[in-house]
Amino acid sequence: MNEELKRLYIDRMVENLTVLRAKLGVTQSELAEIAGISRQTILSVEKKQRGMTWNMFLALLYIFTANEKTVPLVDLFEIRTDELVEAMQGKKK
């Protein structure tokens, strides 16, 4: 997957992170603990004061796609697409 596409998916996650976290019903601290990052990092990303790494994106994607409350939003916001899934599975179109 090229860097431009990664940036697109990361940007979509950043734009919707607060909504996804609220739908999951967790605080910044709780989400940070689940994802293995600091609360300050979540806060900074939500405020757009810090960029999100690809690894952070993947960790959050896993969390949000593993929960029935948030998986429809991940798809609605086009954070997870068929193209992303195929790229992550190593398939090429």
Backbone atoms as SQL, in Angstrom:
CREATE TABLE atoms (id INTEGER PRIMARY KEY, chain TEXT, resi INTEGER, resn TEXT, atom TEXT, x REAL, y REAL, z REAL);
INSERT INTO atoms VALUES
  (1, 'A', 1, 'MET', 'N', 0.856, -1.174, 0.000),
  (2, 'A', 1, 'MET', 'CA', 0.000, 0.000, 0.000),
  (3, 'A', 1, 'MET', 'C', 0.899, 1.233, 0.000),
  (4, 'A', 2, 'ASN', 'N', 0.578, 2.175, -0.867),
  (5, 'A', 2, 'ASN', 'CA', 1.429, 3.351, -0.951),
  (6, 'A', 2, 'ASN', 'C', 1.129, 4.347, 0.177),
  (7, 'A', 3, 'GLU', 'N', 2.057, 5.255, 0.379),
  (8, 'A', 3, 'GLU', 'CA', 1.965, 6.210, 1.493),
  (9, 'A', 3, 'GLU', 'C', 0.764, 7.146, 1.357),
  (10, 'A', 4, 'GLU', 'N', 0.392, 7.478, 0.150),
  (11, 'A', 4, 'GLU', 'CA', -0.757, 8.364, -0.069),
  (12, 'A', 4, 'GLU', 'C', -2.052, 7.712, 0.419),
  (13, 'A', 5, 'LEU', 'N', -2.220, 6.433, 0.115),
  (14, 'A', 5, 'LEU', 'CA', -3.409, 5.717, 0.586),
  (15, 'A', 5, 'LEU', 'C', -3.397, 5.554, 2.104),
  (16, 'A', 6, 'LYS', 'N', -2.227, 5.268, 2.650),
  (17, 'A', 6, 'LYS', 'CA', -2.126, 5.160, 4.107),
  (18, 'A', 6, 'LYS', 'C', -2.562, 6.470, 4.751),
  (19, 'A', 7, 'ARG', 'N', -2.090, 7.581, 4.219),
  (20, 'A', 7, 'ARG', 'CA', -2.427, 8.896, 4.763),
  (21, 'A', 7, 'ARG', 'C', -3.936, 9.130, 4.681),
  (22, 'A', 8, 'LEU', 'N', -4.561, 8.718, 3.591),
  (23, 'A', 8, 'LEU', 'CA', -6.004, 8.877, 3.427),
  (24, 'A', 8, 'LEU', 'C', -6.762, 8.126, 4.524),
  (25, 'A', 9, 'TYR', 'N', -6.385, 6.884, 4.771),
  (26, 'A', 9, 'TYR', 'CA', -7.047, 6.088, 5.808),
  (27, 'A', 9, 'TYR', 'C', -6.788, 6.661, 7.200),
  (28, 'A', 10, 'ILE', 'N', -5.562, 7.089, 7.436),
  (29, 'A', 10, 'ILE', 'CA', -5.236, 7.697, 8.727),
  (30, 'A', 10, 'ILE', 'C', -6.058, 8.962, 8.934),
  (31, 'A', 11, 'ASP', 'N', -6.139, 9.801, 7.912),
  (32, 'A', 11, 'ASP', 'CA', -6.919, 11.046, 8.020),
  (33, 'A', 11, 'ASP', 'C', -8.381, 10.759, 8.341),
  (34, 'A', 12, 'ARG', 'N', -8.934, 9.729, 7.727),
  (35, 'A', 12, 'ARG', 'CA', -10.325, 9.368, 8.006),
  (36, 'A', 12, 'ARG', 'C', -10.492, 8.911, 9.453),
  (37, 'A', 13, 'MET', 'N', -9.525, 8.153, 9.955),
  (38, 'A', 13, 'MET', 'CA', -9.580, 7.706, 11.344),
  (39, 'A', 13, 'MET', 'C', -9.494, 8.905, 12.284),
  (40, 'A', 14, 'VAL', 'N', -8.569, 9.813, 12.012),
  (41, 'A', 14, 'VAL', 'CA', -8.393, 10.986, 12.869),
  (42, 'A', 14, 'VAL', 'C', -9.673, 11.818, 12.900),
  (43, 'A', 15, 'GLU', 'N', -10.266, 12.036, 11.742),
  (44, 'A', 15, 'GLU', 'CA', -11.481, 12.851, 11.662),
  (45, 'A', 15, 'GLU', 'C', -12.643, 12.263, 12.462),
  (46, 'A', 16, 'ASN', 'N', -12.661, 10.973, 12.625),
  (47, 'A', 16, 'ASN', 'CA', -13.798, 10.297, 13.264),
  (48, 'A', 16, 'ASN', 'C', -13.450, 9.621, 14.582),
  (49, 'A', 17, 'LEU', 'N', -12.249, 9.828, 15.076),
  (50, 'A', 17, 'LEU', 'CA', -11.803, 9.132, 16.275),
  (51, 'A', 17, 'LEU', 'C', -12.676, 9.429, 17.490),
  (52, 'A', 18, 'THR', 'N', -13.039, 10.673, 17.694),
  (53, 'A', 18, 'THR', 'CA', -13.862, 11.036, 18.848),
  (54, 'A', 18, 'THR', 'C', -15.220, 10.347, 18.793),
  (55, 'A', 19, 'VAL', 'N', -15.818, 10.316, 17.613),
  (56, 'A', 19, 'VAL', 'CA', -17.125, 9.672, 17.437),
  (57, 'A', 19, 'VAL', 'C', -17.014, 8.165, 17.681),
  (58, 'A', 20, 'LEU', 'N', -15.999, 7.551, 17.130),
  (59, 'A', 20, 'LEU', 'CA', -15.808, 6.113, 17.303),
  (60, 'A', 20, 'LEU', 'C', -15.566, 5.761, 18.769),
  (61, 'A', 21, 'ARG', 'N', -14.754, 6.556, 19.427),
  (62, 'A', 21, 'ARG', 'CA', -14.473, 6.305, 20.844),
  (63, 'A', 21, 'ARG', 'C', -15.740, 6.457, 21.677),
  (64, 'A', 22, 'ALA', 'N', -16.528, 7.487, 21.382),
  (65, 'A', 22, 'ALA', 'CA', -17.785, 7.702, 22.112),
  (66, 'A', 22, 'ALA', 'C', -18.758, 6.552, 21.872),
  (67, 'A', 23, 'LYS', 'N', -18.850, 6.102, 20.637),
  (68, 'A', 23, 'LYS', 'CA', -19.750, 4.991, 20.314),
  (69, 'A', 23, 'LYS', 'C', -19.318, 3.713, 21.028),
  (70, 'A', 24, 'LEU', 'N', -18.012, 3.530, 21.163),
  (71, 'A', 24, 'LEU', 'CA', -17.492, 2.375, 21.875),
  (72, 'A', 24, 'LEU', 'C', -17.745, 2.503, 23.378),
  (73, 'A', 25, 'GLY', 'N', -17.931, 3.748, 23.824),
  (74, 'A', 25, 'GLY', 'CA', -18.236, 3.988, 25.230),
  (75, 'A', 25, 'GLY', 'C', -17.014, 3.936, 26.131),
  (76, 'A', 26, 'VAL', 'N', -15.885, 4.409, 25.606),
  (77, 'A', 26, 'VAL', 'CA', -14.666, 4.402, 26.398),
  (78, 'A', 26, 'VAL', 'C', -14.071, 5.807, 26.481),
  (79, 'A', 27, 'THR', 'N', -13.326, 6.036, 27.538),
  (80, 'A', 27, 'THR', 'CA', -12.621, 7.294, 27.700),
  (81, 'A', 27, 'THR', 'C', -11.326, 7.256, 26.896),
  (82, 'A', 28, 'GLN', 'N', -10.675, 8.412, 26.811),
  (83, 'A', 28, 'GLN', 'CA', -9.374, 8.453, 26.142),
  (84, 'A', 28, 'GLN', 'C', -8.402, 7.509, 26.848),
  (85, 'A', 29, 'SER', 'N', -8.434, 7.511, 28.161),
  (86, 'A', 29, 'SER', 'CA', -7.535, 6.648, 28.938),
  (87, 'A', 29, 'SER', 'C', -7.801, 5.174, 28.664),
  (88, 'A', 30, 'GLU', 'N', -9.074, 4.807, 28.620),
  (89, 'A', 30, 'GLU', 'CA', -9.424, 3.405, 28.370),
  (90, 'A', 30, 'GLU', 'C', -9.011, 2.967, 26.973),
  (91, 'A', 31, 'LEU', 'N', -9.271, 3.815, 25.979),
  (92, 'A', 31, 'LEU', 'CA', -8.876, 3.474, 24.615),
  (93, 'A', 31, 'LEU', 'C', -7.354, 3.376, 24.515),
  (94, 'A', 32, 'ALA', 'N', -6.671, 4.298, 25.142),
  (95, 'A', 32, 'ALA', 'CA', -5.207, 4.278, 25.123),
  (96, 'A', 32, 'ALA', 'C', -4.671, 2.984, 25.726),
  (97, 'A', 33, 'GLU', 'N', -5.258, 2.567, 26.827),
  (98, 'A', 33, 'GLU', 'CA', -4.809, 1.337, 27.477),
  (99, 'A', 33, 'GLU', 'C', -5.045, 0.127, 26.577),
  (100, 'A', 34, 'ILE', 'N', -6.202, 0.057, 25.954),
  (101, 'A', 34, 'ILE', 'CA', -6.510, -1.058, 25.053),
  (102, 'A', 34, 'ILE', 'C', -5.538, -1.080, 23.869),
  (103, 'A', 35, 'ALA', 'N', -5.233, 0.104, 23.340),
  (104, 'A', 35, 'ALA', 'CA', -4.376, 0.207, 22.152),
  (105, 'A', 35, 'ALA', 'C', -2.887, 0.141, 22.479),
  (106, 'A', 36, 'GLY', 'N', -2.554, 0.257, 23.762),
  (107, 'A', 36, 'GLY', 'CA', -1.154, 0.202, 24.147),
  (108, 'A', 36, 'GLY', 'C', -0.398, 1.490, 23.895),
  (109, 'A', 37, 'ILE', 'N', -1.108, 2.606, 23.980),
  (110, 'A', 37, 'ILE', 'CA', -0.477, 3.920, 23.813),
  (111, 'A', 37, 'ILE', 'C', -0.896, 4.807, 24.980),
  (112, 'A', 38, 'SER', 'N', -0.369, 6.002, 25.047),
  (113, 'A', 38, 'SER', 'CA', -0.688, 6.870, 26.177),
  (114, 'A', 38, 'SER', 'C', -1.979, 7.652, 25.934),
  (115, 'A', 39, 'ARG', 'N', -2.590, 8.063, 27.032),
  (116, 'A', 39, 'ARG', 'CA', -3.786, 8.894, 26.935),
  (117, 'A', 39, 'ARG', 'C', -3.434, 10.215, 26.252),
  (118, 'A', 40, 'GLN', 'N', -2.260, 10.733, 26.561),
  (119, 'A', 40, 'GLN', 'CA', -1.815, 11.995, 25.952),
  (120, 'A', 40, 'GLN', 'C', -1.739, 11.870, 24.432),
  (121, 'A', 41, 'THR', 'N', -1.334, 10.713, 23.950),
  (122, 'A', 41, 'THR', 'CA', -1.269, 10.503, 22.503),
  (123, 'A', 41, 'THR', 'C', -2.667, 10.550, 21.901),
  (124, 'A', 42, 'ILE', 'N', -3.619, 9.871, 22.529),
  (125, 'A', 42, 'ILE', 'CA', -5.010, 9.908, 22.035),
  (126, 'A', 42, 'ILE', 'C', -5.525, 11.339, 22.042),
  (127, 'A', 43, 'LEU', 'N', -5.295, 12.046, 23.151),
  (128, 'A', 43, 'LEU', 'CA', -5.732, 13.439, 23.265),
  (129, 'A', 43, 'LEU', 'C', -5.132, 14.297, 22.153),
  (130, 'A', 44, 'SER', 'N', -3.836, 14.170, 21.946),
  (131, 'A', 44, 'SER', 'CA', -3.144, 14.969, 20.931),
  (132, 'A', 44, 'SER', 'C', -3.631, 14.660, 19.519),
  (133, 'A', 45, 'VAL', 'N', -3.915, 13.390, 19.250),
  (134, 'A', 45, 'VAL', 'CA', -4.423, 13.013, 17.923),
  (135, 'A', 45, 'VAL', 'C', -5.829, 13.573, 17.735),
  (136, 'A', 46, 'GLU', 'N', -6.682, 13.437, 18.750),
  (137, 'A', 46, 'GLU', 'CA', -8.044, 13.953, 18.639),
  (138, 'A', 46, 'GLU', 'C', -8.056, 15.466, 18.432),
  (139, 'A', 47, 'LYS', 'N', -7.112, 16.173, 19.028),
  (140, 'A', 47, 'LYS', 'CA', -7.026, 17.633, 18.882),
  (141, 'A', 47, 'LYS', 'C', -6.236, 18.037, 17.636),
  (142, 'A', 48, 'LYS', 'N', -5.765, 17.044, 16.900),
  (143, 'A', 48, 'LYS', 'CA', -4.966, 17.249, 15.682),
  (144, 'A', 48, 'LYS', 'C', -3.677, 18.010, 15.967),
  (145, 'A', 49, 'GLN', 'N', -3.123, 17.757, 17.158),
  (146, 'A', 49, 'GLN', 'CA', -1.839, 18.346, 17.531),
  (147, 'A', 49, 'GLN', 'C', -0.691, 17.377, 17.263),
  (148, 'A', 50, 'ARG', 'N', -1.048, 16.148, 16.972),
  (149, 'A', 50, 'ARG', 'CA', -0.056, 15.104, 16.722),
  (150, 'A', 50, 'ARG', 'C', -0.582, 14.204, 15.615),
  (151, 'A', 51, 'GLY', 'N', 0.328, 13.764, 14.767),
  (152, 'A', 51, 'GLY', 'CA', -0.067, 12.870, 13.696),
  (153, 'A', 51, 'GLY', 'C', -0.245, 11.446, 14.199),
  (154, 'A', 52, 'MET', 'N', -1.028, 10.690, 13.472),
  (155, 'A', 52, 'MET', 'CA', -1.239, 9.284, 13.793),
  (156, 'A', 52, 'MET', 'C', -0.294, 8.453, 12.936),
  (157, 'A', 53, 'THR', 'N', 0.360, 7.498, 13.568),
  (158, 'A', 53, 'THR', 'CA', 1.237, 6.598, 12.819),
  (159, 'A', 53, 'THR', 'C', 0.403, 5.472, 12.199),
  (160, 'A', 54, 'TRP', 'N', 1.001, 4.780, 11.251),
  (161, 'A', 54, 'TRP', 'CA', 0.325, 3.645, 10.622),
  (162, 'A', 54, 'TRP', 'C', 0.076, 2.541, 11.650),
  (163, 'A', 55, 'ASN', 'N', 1.038, 2.322, 12.535),
  (164, 'A', 55, 'ASN', 'CA', 0.854, 1.298, 13.566),
  (165, 'A', 55, 'ASN', 'C', -0.293, 1.656, 14.512),
  (166, 'A', 56, 'MET', 'N', -0.403, 2.921, 14.878),
  (167, 'A', 56, 'MET', 'CA', -1.506, 3.362, 15.726),
  (168, 'A', 56, 'MET', 'C', -2.828, 3.183, 14.990),
  (169, 'A', 57, 'PHE', 'N', -2.837, 3.531, 13.711),
  (170, 'A', 57, 'PHE', 'CA', -4.036, 3.338, 12.895),
  (171, 'A', 57, 'PHE', 'C', -4.471, 1.878, 12.917),
  (172, 'A', 58, 'LEU', 'N', -3.515, 0.980, 12.692),
  (173, 'A', 58, 'LEU', 'CA', -3.843, -0.447, 12.653),
  (174, 'A', 58, 'LEU', 'C', -4.376, -0.939, 13.995),
  (175, 'A', 59, 'ALA', 'N', -3.778, -0.479, 15.082),
  (176, 'A', 59, 'ALA', 'CA', -4.247, -0.880, 16.411),
  (177, 'A', 59, 'ALA', 'C', -5.678, -0.404, 16.639),
  (178, 'A', 60, 'LEU', 'N', -5.957, 0.837, 16.298),
  (179, 'A', 60, 'LEU', 'CA', -7.308, 1.383, 16.483),
  (180, 'A', 60, 'LEU', 'C', -8.301, 0.717, 15.533),
  (181, 'A', 61, 'LEU', 'N', -7.869, 0.454, 14.312),
  (182, 'A', 61, 'LEU', 'CA', -8.737, -0.226, 13.355),
  (183, 'A', 61, 'LEU', 'C', -9.153, -1.590, 13.896),
  (184, 'A', 62, 'TYR', 'N', -8.197, -2.315, 14.456),
  (185, 'A', 62, 'TYR', 'CA', -8.500, -3.626, 15.022),
  (186, 'A', 62, 'TYR', 'C', -9.521, -3.499, 16.153),
  (187, 'A', 63, 'ILE', 'N', -9.318, -2.541, 17.029),
  (188, 'A', 63, 'ILE', 'CA', -10.230, -2.328, 18.157),
  (189, 'A', 63, 'ILE', 'C', -11.634, -2.002, 17.662),
  (190, 'A', 64, 'PHE', 'N', -11.739, -1.077, 16.722),
  (191, 'A', 64, 'PHE', 'CA', -13.056, -0.638, 16.265),
  (192, 'A', 64, 'PHE', 'C', -13.754, -1.653, 15.365),
  (193, 'A', 65, 'THR', 'N', -12.997, -2.490, 14.664),
  (194, 'A', 65, 'THR', 'CA', -13.645, -3.495, 13.821),
  (195, 'A', 65, 'THR', 'C', -13.970, -4.767, 14.593),
  (196, 'A', 66, 'ALA', 'N', -13.454, -4.868, 15.808),
  (197, 'A', 66, 'ALA', 'CA', -13.757, -6.030, 16.647),
  (198, 'A', 66, 'ALA', 'C', -14.989, -5.805, 17.517),
  (199, 'A', 67, 'ASN', 'N', -15.596, -4.634, 17.422),
  (200, 'A', 67, 'ASN', 'CA', -16.743, -4.304, 18.262),
  (201, 'A', 67, 'ASN', 'C', -17.974, -4.051, 17.398),
  (202, 'A', 68, 'GLU', 'N', -19.063, -4.717, 17.727),
  (203, 'A', 68, 'GLU', 'CA', -20.277, -4.599, 16.903),
  (204, 'A', 68, 'GLU', 'C', -20.875, -3.196, 16.925),
  (205, 'A', 69, 'LYS', 'N', -20.569, -2.398, 17.940),
  (206, 'A', 69, 'LYS', 'CA', -21.092, -1.032, 18.001),
  (207, 'A', 69, 'LYS', 'C', -20.381, -0.101, 17.025),
  (208, 'A', 70, 'THR', 'N', -19.105, -0.342, 16.815),
  (209, 'A', 70, 'THR', 'CA', -18.329, 0.591, 15.993),
  (210, 'A', 70, 'THR', 'C', -18.032, 0.107, 14.584),
  (211, 'A', 71, 'VAL', 'N', -18.127, -1.170, 14.323),
  (212, 'A', 71, 'VAL', 'CA', -17.778, -1.665, 12.989),
  (213, 'A', 71, 'VAL', 'C', -18.637, -1.028, 11.887),
  (214, 'A', 72, 'PRO', 'N', -19.939, -0.786, 12.094),
  (215, 'A', 72, 'PRO', 'CA', -20.690, -0.123, 11.016),
  (216, 'A', 72, 'PRO', 'C', -20.183, 1.292, 10.728),
  (217, 'A', 73, 'LEU', 'N', -19.718, 1.988, 11.762),
  (218, 'A', 73, 'LEU', 'CA', -19.193, 3.334, 11.560),
  (219, 'A', 73, 'LEU', 'C', -17.858, 3.318, 10.827),
  (220, 'A', 74, 'VAL', 'N', -17.031, 2.340, 11.138),
  (221, 'A', 74, 'VAL', 'CA', -15.744, 2.216, 10.451),
  (222, 'A', 74, 'VAL', 'C', -15.976, 2.058, 8.946),
  (223, 'A', 75, 'ASP', 'N', -16.973, 1.291, 8.596),
  (224, 'A', 75, 'ASP', 'CA', -17.304, 1.107, 7.180),
  (225, 'A', 75, 'ASP', 'C', -17.982, 2.347, 6.601),
  (226, 'A', 76, 'LEU', 'N', -18.891, 2.948, 7.345),
  (227, 'A', 76, 'LEU', 'CA', -19.594, 4.148, 6.887),
  (228, 'A', 76, 'LEU', 'C', -18.619, 5.290, 6.612),
  (229, 'A', 77, 'PHE', 'N', -17.655, 5.471, 7.504),
  (230, 'A', 77, 'PHE', 'CA', -16.669, 6.545, 7.355),
  (231, 'A', 77, 'PHE', 'C', -15.567, 6.182, 6.370),
  (232, 'A', 78, 'GLU', 'N', -15.665, 5.004, 5.765),
  (233, 'A', 78, 'GLU', 'CA', -14.693, 4.496, 4.786),
  (234, 'A', 78, 'GLU', 'C', -13.285, 4.440, 5.357),
  (235, 'A', 79, 'ILE', 'N', -13.212, 4.070, 6.631),
  (236, 'A', 79, 'ILE', 'CA', -11.918, 3.841, 7.251),
  (237, 'A', 79, 'ILE', 'C', -11.436, 2.446, 6.879),
  (238, 'A', 80, 'ARG', 'N', -12.366, 1.508, 6.795),
  (239, 'A', 80, 'ARG', 'CA', -12.058, 0.165, 6.312),
  (240, 'A', 80, 'ARG', 'C', -12.785, -0.012, 4.987),
  (241, 'A', 81, 'THR', 'N', -12.027, -0.278, 3.960),
  (242, 'A', 81, 'THR', 'CA', -12.601, -0.502, 2.632),
  (243, 'A', 81, 'THR', 'C', -12.124, -1.851, 2.114),
  (244, 'A', 82, 'ASP', 'N', -12.756, -2.315, 1.069),
  (245, 'A', 82, 'ASP', 'CA', -12.322, -3.570, 0.442),
  (246, 'A', 82, 'ASP', 'C', -10.863, -3.460, 0.005),
  (247, 'A', 83, 'GLU', 'N', -10.503, -2.300, -0.532),
  (248, 'A', 83, 'GLU', 'CA', -9.135, -2.077, -0.997),
  (249, 'A', 83, 'GLU', 'C', -8.142, -2.202, 0.163),
  (250, 'A', 84, 'LEU', 'N', -8.476, -1.636, 1.310),
  (251, 'A', 84, 'LEU', 'CA', -7.599, -1.733, 2.470),
  (252, 'A', 84, 'LEU', 'C', -7.487, -3.176, 2.943),
  (253, 'A', 85, 'VAL', 'N', -8.607, -3.853, 3.033),
  (254, 'A', 85, 'VAL', 'CA', -8.606, -5.250, 3.478),
  (255, 'A', 85, 'VAL', 'C', -7.752, -6.097, 2.542),
  (256, 'A', 86, 'GLU', 'N', -7.922, -5.914, 1.245),
  (257, 'A', 86, 'GLU', 'CA', -7.135, -6.676, 0.276),
  (258, 'A', 86, 'GLU', 'C', -5.648, -6.376, 0.409),
  (259, 'A', 87, 'ALA', 'N', -5.309, -5.111, 0.602),
  (260, 'A', 87, 'ALA', 'CA', -3.898, -4.730, 0.745),
  (261, 'A', 87, 'ALA', 'C', -3.302, -5.340, 2.006),
  (262, 'A', 88, 'MET', 'N', -4.078, -5.362, 3.072),
  (263, 'A', 88, 'MET', 'CA', -3.595, -5.924, 4.327),
  (264, 'A', 88, 'MET', 'C', -3.450, -7.448, 4.245),
  (265, 'A', 89, 'GLN', 'N', -4.216, -8.070, 3.378),
  (266, 'A', 89, 'GLN', 'CA', -4.117, -9.515, 3.191),
  (267, 'A', 89, 'GLN', 'C', -3.083, -9.877, 2.135),
  (268, 'A', 90, 'GLY', 'N', -2.473, -8.854, 1.528),
  (269, 'A', 90, 'GLY', 'CA', -1.454, -9.105, 0.544),
  (270, 'A', 90, 'GLY', 'C', -1.988, -9.414, -0.828),
  (271, 'A', 91, 'LYS', 'N', -3.256, -9.114, -1.058),
  (272, 'A', 91, 'LYS', 'CA', -3.867, -9.368, -2.374),
  (273, 'A', 91, 'LYS', 'C', -3.750, -8.116, -3.216),
  (274, 'A', 92, 'LYS', 'N', -3.565, -8.308, -4.503),
  (275, 'A', 92, 'LYS', 'CA', -3.515, -7.188, -5.428),
  (276, 'A', 92, 'LYS', 'C', -4.700, -7.276, -6.365),
  (277, 'A', 93, 'LYS', 'N', -5.197, -6.092, -6.745),
  (278, 'A', 93, 'LYS', 'CA', -6.330, -6.045, -7.690),
  (279, 'A', 93, 'LYS', 'C', -5.853, -6.293, -9.093);
